[in-house]
Amino acid sequence: MSVSRILLVAVLLLTMYGCKHPLAIFGEGDIVSASGTRDCYLEDFQQGLPNCSENEVTGAYSETYTGVPRPGWQFRRWTPYCKKALNNECSFNVGANTVENHADSTFPALKAVFRSTVNTGFTALFMGNELFDPFANGIEFHAHGAGFPDHGTTTFFASGSDGAPQALWDDTANRAAIQAILDGGDIELLGMTYSPAHPSVTGYKKWVNYALQQHPDTRFFITTPWSPDPEAVSATQYEADFEATHAAVHALVDELREAFPGVDFYDVPLGRTAVELYHLYEQSNLPDVSALVGAPANAVFQNDAATPGDILVALGELLWVGAIYDVDISGYDYDPGYITDLKALAQGVIDGHDATYNAPDEVDVDTDGDGIVDRLDPNPTGKPNILLIMPDDMGYDDYRSITATRVSTLRIWTRLPRPVSGSRGITLPLSAPRPGRRF
C-alpha cells in the first residue's frame, strides 16, 4: 500500500471516530480555549466558521473554555452545560473511548451568554388576568418616562385563573399565540401572574424552558396578586391572606432559581399595594376615594373580584416600574394626580420587600476585587446576584471535569445528521423593541 493511500485511510479513520461539539455565542463576546486550538471568536460564530459551528473532536476531549466579553458586555452564564460554574470557565474531560463510541455524532452546542452593560429598556411580554393586565399595559409609559426609551410591551390577557401560566399552557390556542410571540427571539423580559387554582411550578417551568430556547438571556418575574372579595374581611385579614399568597410565590421563585441557575427570577409584590390602600381606607386616610368597592374613579376596587380601581392601577404601575427597572420612585419625575402620595407608597412597598426576591442587578459587580465577576462575589446591596452559588446537581463544572462514564450515563450525546459542508452559523442579534401590542 502506498504512503498516500495509508495517509488517506488514516484521515478517514480520524473522521470516522470524530465527534462535533459546536460552540455558540449569544450577545457579544468570545469563547477562548485553554489549549488555544478551539477558540470561537464572535466574528467566527457570526460567519458560521467550522471552529464554532463544528468544533471537531477526535481522541480524548480535554478542554477548558472561558467566556470573554467584548467591551460594553458582561459574561452571564453557560448553557446547557456548566450551568452552576462558579466563574466564566467550563471544563470537559471526555475519554477517547467515549468519543469513539459516539463517532459521527454531534454534541449539543456549548453556548456562552453575554449581556450588555447598558440597559435602555426591555422588549417584554406580559401574560395574566384582570389583576395583572392594567399594569402590564401601563408600564411602557412609565419605563419611557423613567429613562428606558427602548422598552416595548406585548400583553396577553385571559380572564381569572385562565391567566395563570399553567392554564395558558394547557389551552392549545393560547399557547400557540404566546409561543408565536416568543418565537420572534427578542423577548428579554417575561412577566407572569399567580393563581391559587394553579399553584404548581410546572406551568412556569414550561414557559421558562420555551422562552430560554428562543432568547437565552430572558428575565422572568411573577407578580403576587391580592385576594378577591375585599369587603368580606378586615384590612388586617386581607393583609394576612396576601402574606400567605406572597409566601407561595416566593417558594416558586426559589424553585425556579434552583431549576434554572444563572437565570433572573424575581417577585413583584403587587398585592401589597392593595393592602396598603385598604389599610388607609379603613383608617379614613384615603381622601381620593369614597368607597372600598365601587366605580373605578371613586373606589379602591371595582367589584367583588377585586378588579382594581383607578387609584390602585396608578399605584401598581409605579410599583412595576420601580421593581422592574430599579427606579427610585420617590425621585421619579411624575405626578400621579392624587392627594395621597402614591409615589411614597410605592417606594415603601419596594423598600419593605425582602431584597432576596427583588430583581437581580442587571450588571453584576466585582465586589471581591479579583477582576472577575463570578459567583464568589457577594452582592453588597443584598439583592440576589445572578451568579448565585447553588446546591450541587452533578453539573459539569462542579468537579472541574467529567469522566467518560458520567458522559455516557447522562446521555448528553445526541445523534444528529452531519452538517452540510459550507453551512452557515446562526447569528443571534437583539431585535429592536416592538410597539406595545395586545393579544
C-alpha positions in Angstrom: 0.0 0.0 0.0 1.4 3.4 -1.0 2.2 6.1 1.6 -0.5 8.3 0.2 -3.1 5.5 0.5 -2.1 4.9 4.1 -2.4 8.6 4.9 -5.8 8.7 3.3 -7.0 5.7 5.3 -5.7 7.4 8.5 -7.6 10.6 7.8 -10.8 8.7 7.1 -10.4 6.8 10.4 -9.9 10.0 12.3 -13.0 11.5 10.7 -15.0 8.3 11.4 -14.1 8.3 15.1 -14.6 12.1 15.5 -17.5 13.9 17.1 -18.5 17.5 17.0 -19.1 19.9 19.9 -20.3 23.2 18.4 -19.7 26.5 20.2 -22.3 29.2 20.2 -22.4 32.8 21.3 -25.4 34.9 22.5 -24.7 38.6 22.8 -21.1 39.9 22.2 -18.1 38.0 23.4 -15.7 35.3 22.6 -15.1 31.7 23.7 -11.4 31.1 24.3 -10.0 27.6 24.8 -7.2 26.8 27.2 -5.5 24.7 24.5 -5.6 27.6 22.1 -6.9 25.2 19.4 -10.6 25.6 19.9 -11.2 29.3 20.1 -14.5 30.6 18.8 -14.5 34.4 18.3 -17.7 36.4 17.8 -16.9 37.1 14.1 -16.2 33.4 13.5 -19.5 32.5 15.0 -21.4 35.1 13.0 -19.7 33.8 9.8 -20.5 30.1 10.7 -16.9 29.1 10.6 -16.2 25.4 11.4 -14.2 26.2 14.6 -17.5 27.3 16.0 -20.2 25.5 14.1 -18.5 22.1 14.2 -15.5 22.1 16.7 -14.4 18.7 15.6 -13.3 16.3 18.5 -11.0 13.3 17.9 -9.4 11.2 20.6 -9.7 12.4 24.2 -11.6 15.6 24.7 -9.9 17.6 27.5 -10.6 21.3 27.3 -11.5 24.4 29.4 -13.4 27.2 27.7 -13.6 30.7 29.0 -16.3 33.3 28.2 -14.6 36.6 27.4 -17.0 39.6 27.0 -16.4 42.3 24.4 -16.3 46.0 25.7 -19.7 47.0 26.9 -20.8 43.4 27.6 -20.6 41.0 30.6 -20.4 37.3 30.7 -23.6 36.0 32.2 -23.7 32.2 32.1 -23.1 28.9 30.2 -25.9 26.8 28.7 -26.8 24.0 28.6 -23.6 22.8 30.4 -21.7 24.2 33.4 -24.9 25.9 34.5 -23.5 26.1 38.0 -20.0 27.1 37.2 -18.6 29.5 39.8 -17.0 31.6 37.1 -16.8 32.1 33.4 -15.0 28.8 32.8 -16.4 25.5 31.5 -14.3 22.3 31.5 -14.7 19.0 29.7 -12.7 15.8 30.2 -14.1 13.0 28.0 -12.1 9.8 27.3 -11.1 8.7 23.8 -13.3 5.6 24.0 -16.4 7.6 24.7 -15.6 9.9 21.7 -15.1 6.9 19.5 -18.3 5.3 20.7 -20.2 8.4 19.6 -18.4 8.8 16.3 -20.3 10.8 13.7 -22.5 12.4 16.4 -22.9 16.0 17.4 -22.7 17.1 20.9 -25.3 19.8 21.8 -23.6 23.2 21.5 -22.0 24.9 24.4 -23.4 28.4 24.4 -21.9 31.5 26.2 -24.5 34.1 27.1 -23.3 37.7 27.3 -25.4 40.7 28.5 -25.0 44.4 27.6 -23.8 46.5 30.5 -26.2 49.3 29.4 -29.9 48.7 29.7 -32.1 51.1 27.7 -35.3 49.1 28.1 -36.6 45.6 27.8 -38.6 44.0 25.0 -41.3 42.5 27.2 -44.1 40.0 27.1 -46.6 40.1 30.0 -49.4 37.5 30.3 -52.0 37.4 33.0 -55.6 38.4 34.1 -57.6 41.3 35.4 -55.3 41.7 38.4 -52.3 41.9 36.1 -53.3 43.3 32.7 -53.8 47.0 33.7 -50.2 47.3 35.0 -48.8 45.4 32.0 -50.4 47.9 29.7 -49.2 50.9 31.8 -45.6 50.0 32.3 -44.4 51.2 28.8 -45.4 54.9 29.6 -43.5 54.8 32.9 -40.5 53.0 31.6 -40.0 55.6 28.9 -40.5 58.4 31.4 -38.0 56.9 33.8 -35.2 56.8 31.2 -35.7 53.5 29.4 -36.8 54.6 25.9 -36.4 51.2 24.3 -38.9 49.4 26.5 -41.6 47.7 24.3 -44.5 45.7 25.6 -46.7 42.9 24.3 -49.5 41.8 26.6 -51.6 38.6 26.6 -54.9 38.5 28.6 -57.0 35.7 29.8 -59.7 36.1 32.5 -59.4 34.8 36.1 -57.5 31.6 36.7 -57.2 31.1 32.9 -54.5 33.8 33.0 -52.2 31.6 35.1 -49.2 30.1 33.3 -50.3 26.5 33.6 -53.8 27.3 32.2 -52.3 29.3 29.3 -50.0 26.4 28.5 -52.8 23.9 28.7 -55.0 25.9 26.3 -53.8 24.9 22.9 -54.8 28.2 21.2 -53.4 30.4 23.8 -50.2 28.5 24.0 -49.7 28.8 20.2 -50.4 32.5 20.2 -47.9 33.2 23.0 -45.3 30.9 21.5 -45.6 32.8 18.3 -44.6 36.0 20.1 -41.7 34.2 21.8 -40.6 32.7 18.5 -39.5 36.2 17.4 -36.5 35.7 19.6 -36.5 39.2 21.0 -38.4 38.8 24.3 -35.9 39.9 27.1 -38.5 40.0 29.9 -41.4 37.7 30.6 -43.8 38.6 33.3 -46.4 36.1 34.7 -49.1 36.2 37.4 -50.0 33.7 40.1 -53.3 31.9 40.8 -54.1 29.6 43.7 -56.0 27.5 41.2 -52.7 26.6 39.7 -50.1 26.7 42.5 -47.6 24.2 41.0 -44.3 25.4 39.5 -44.9 23.1 36.4 -46.5 25.7 34.2 -43.9 28.3 35.0 -41.1 25.8 34.1 -42.7 25.1 30.7 -42.8 28.7 29.8 -39.3 29.4 31.1 -37.9 26.4 29.1 -39.6 27.6 25.9 -38.7 31.3 26.3 -35.0 30.4 27.0 -34.8 28.4 23.8 -35.8 31.5 21.9 -33.8 34.0 23.9 -31.2 32.6 26.3 -31.0 35.8 28.4 -34.7 36.2 29.1 -35.5 37.5 32.6 -38.6 36.4 34.5 -40.9 37.7 37.2 -44.1 36.6 39.0 -46.5 39.1 40.4 -48.1 38.3 43.8 -51.8 39.3 43.5 -54.2 40.4 46.1 -57.3 38.4 47.1 -60.8 38.7 45.9 -63.9 39.9 47.9 -62.2 42.6 50.0 -65.4 43.7 51.7 -65.7 40.2 53.3 -62.8 40.7 55.6 -61.0 43.4 57.5 -57.8 45.1 56.3 -55.8 43.0 58.8 -57.2 39.7 57.5 -56.8 41.0 53.9 -53.1 41.5 54.6 -52.8 38.1 56.2 -54.3 36.5 53.1 -51.8 38.4 50.9 -48.9 37.2 53.0 -49.9 33.6 52.5 -50.0 34.1 48.8 -46.7 36.0 48.9 -45.0 33.1 50.6 -46.3 30.8 47.9 -44.9 33.0 45.2 -41.5 33.3 46.9 -41.4 29.5 47.1 -42.0 29.4 43.3 -39.1 31.8 42.8 -36.9 29.6 44.9 -37.8 26.5 42.9 -37.2 28.3 39.6 -33.9 29.7 40.7 -32.8 26.2 41.7 -34.0 24.6 38.4 -32.5 27.3 36.2 -29.3 28.6 37.8 -27.9 31.8 36.3 -31.3 33.0 35.1 -33.1 36.0 36.6 -36.2 35.3 38.6 -37.9 37.6 41.0 -41.2 38.6 42.6 -43.2 41.9 42.1 -45.3 42.2 45.3 -48.2 43.9 43.6 -50.8 42.7 46.1 -49.1 44.8 48.8 -50.3 47.9 47.0 -53.9 46.8 47.5 -53.2 46.0 51.1 -51.7 49.5 51.8 -54.7 51.3 50.2 -57.2 49.1 52.1 -55.5 50.0 55.4 -55.6 53.7 54.5 -59.2 53.5 53.6 -60.1 51.6 56.8 -58.3 54.3 58.8 -60.2 57.1 56.9 -56.9 58.2 55.5 -57.6 57.8 51.8 -59.3 61.1 50.7 -59.1 60.2 46.9 -61.9 57.6 47.1 -65.3 57.4 48.7 -65.7 53.6 48.8 -63.7 50.4 49.1 -65.7 48.8 46.2 -67.4 50.9 43.6 -66.9 52.9 40.5 -63.3 52.8 39.3 -62.8 56.6 39.7 -64.1 56.6 43.3 -63.0 53.2 44.9 -60.0 51.0 45.5 -61.7 48.0 43.9 -64.4 47.8 41.2 -66.2 44.6 42.3 -66.1 41.5 44.5 -63.5 40.0 42.1 -61.2 42.9 43.3 -60.7 44.3 39.8 -58.5 47.4 40.6 -59.9 50.9 40.7 -58.1 53.8 39.1 -56.0 54.7 42.2 -54.9 51.1 42.6 -53.9 50.9 39.0 -51.9 54.2 39.4 -50.1 52.9 42.4 -49.4 49.5 40.9 -47.9 51.0 37.8 -45.4 52.9 39.9 -44.5 49.7 41.7 -43.9 47.9 38.5 -41.5 50.4 37.0 -39.7 50.6 40.3 -39.4 46.9 40.8 -38.5 46.0 37.2 -36.1 48.9 36.5 -34.8 49.6 40.0 -36.1 53.1 39.8 -36.2 55.3 42.9 -39.9 56.2 42.7 -39.6 59.0 45.3 -37.4 60.8 42.8 -39.3 59.8 39.7 -40.4 63.0 37.8 -44.1 62.2 37.5 -47.2 63.4 39.2 -49.9 60.7 39.6 -52.5 63.4 40.3 -53.8 62.2 43.7 -53.9 63.8 47.1 -52.4 60.6 48.6 -48.7 60.3 48.0 -48.7 57.3 45.7 -45.0 57.6 44.9 -44.1 57.4 48.6 -46.4 54.4 49.0 -44.9 52.6 46.0 -41.3 53.2 47.2 -42.3 52.0 50.7 -43.6 48.7 49.2 -40.3 48.3 47.3 -38.2 49.1 50.4 -40.2 46.8 52.5 -39.9 43.8 50.2 -37.5 41.1 51.1 -34.5 42.0 48.9 -33.7 38.3 48.3 -36.7 38.3 46.0 -36.1 41.6 44.2 -34.8 41.7 40.6 -31.1 40.9 40.4 -28.9 43.7 39.3 -28.7 43.9 35.5 -24.9 44.2 35.8 -23.1 42.3 38.4 -20.1 43.8 40.2 -16.7 42.6 41.2 -17.1 43.0 44.9 -14.2 40.8 46.0 -11.7 42.7 43.7 -10.3 39.8 41.9 -11.0 41.3 38.5 -13.6 38.7 37.7 -17.4 38.9 38.1 -18.5 35.5 39.3 -20.5 33.6 41.9 -17.8 34.3 44.5 -18.8 38.0 44.5 -21.1 38.8 47.4 -23.7 41.4 46.4 -23.4 44.5 48.6 -27.0 45.6 48.1 -28.5 42.4 49.5 -30.1 41.6 46.2 -29.6 38.2 44.7 -26.5 38.2 42.5 -27.5 36.3 39.3 -24.4 34.1 39.8 -25.8 32.6 42.9 -24.0 29.6 44.5 -26.4 26.7 44.1 -26.5 23.3 45.6 -24.6 20.6 43.7 -26.6 18.9 41.0 -23.9 16.9 39.4 -23.4 19.7 36.9 -20.4 19.5 34.6 -18.2 22.1 36.2 -18.9 21.1 39.8 -15.7 18.9 39.8 -14.0 20.9 37.1 -14.2 18.0 34.7 -16.4 15.0 33.8 -15.5 11.4 33.4 -16.3 9.3 30.3 -18.7 7.2 32.5 -20.7 10.3 33.5 -20.9 11.5 29.9 -22.3 8.1 28.9 -24.6 7.9 31.9 -26.0 11.4 31.5 -26.7 10.6 27.8 -25.6 14.1 26.7 -24.7 13.0 23.1 -27.4 13.4 20.6 -27.4 11.6 17.3 -27.8 14.2 14.6 -27.1 14.3 10.8 -23.7 15.7 9.9 -23.9 19.4 8.9 -23.8 20.1 5.2 -20.4 21.3 4.0 -20.3 25.0 3.9 -23.4 25.6 6.1 -23.5 28.9 7.9 -23.9 29.6 11.6 -26.8 31.4 13.1 -26.3 35.0 14.4 -28.5 35.9 17.4 -28.8 39.7 17.4 -31.2 41.5 19.7 -34.1 42.9 17.6 -35.4 46.4 18.1 -38.3 46.7 20.6 -41.7 46.4 19.1 -44.5 48.8 19.7 -46.9 47.9 22.5 -49.3 45.2 21.3 -52.1 43.3 22.9 -53.3 39.8 22.1 
